[in-house]
Amino acid sequence: MKRLLPLVLLLAIGFTLAAAVPLPAEGPENAAEQSAKAWLALVDAGKYGESWSSAAEAFKEGVSQAQWQGALEKVRAPLGKVVSRKLKGAKFTREIPGAPAGEYVVIQYDTDFEKKSGAVETITPMKDKDGAWRVSGYYIK
């Protein structure tokens, strides 16, 4: 659980995008955003266990599947279905406070849920050891 805090909660302590950044056709932001969309589809469908399975290795080392499912059932499920989700911006970085050095893309979406409008979802895919982009952090504000 200690490793989860830097990966998931670091976004809650002020790491935000300076401005909306359009995604380039190629590059890490685009690849990471495609990974984030696929991962969010699992979460949106209530497939919390599958979202854990497809997350970054560092994420899975920090939180068990049962802990992750329980957290999403407490926080995400009560919000209801996604009504709209619009990309706010994406930013590539090699450093995130409290997380190991690596390649990350911090992505933010303006999201309206059935039971909460005006939310901001922050998803942080990282490049895993095998070169694939996988989600290492998720935060809803």
Number of C-alpha atoms within 10 A of each C-alpha: 12 9 16 20 16 20 23 20 15 18 22 14 8 8 13 15 15 9 10 14 15 13 16 11 9 8 10 22 25 16 19 25 25 15 20 25 13 15 22 18 12 17 19 16 12 17 15 24 18 14 22 24 12 18 21 22 17 20 25 18 13 19 17 15 17 11 14 19 20 14 13 16 14 11 11 19 15 13 16 13 16 15 12 13 16 12 17 18 22 28 20 17 15 12 13 19 12 12 17 13 11 13 17 24 28 25 25 26 19 17 20 20 17 12 11 14 14 12 15 18 20 26 26 29 30 30 20 18 11 6 9 14 25 26 33 28 23 21 18 15 11
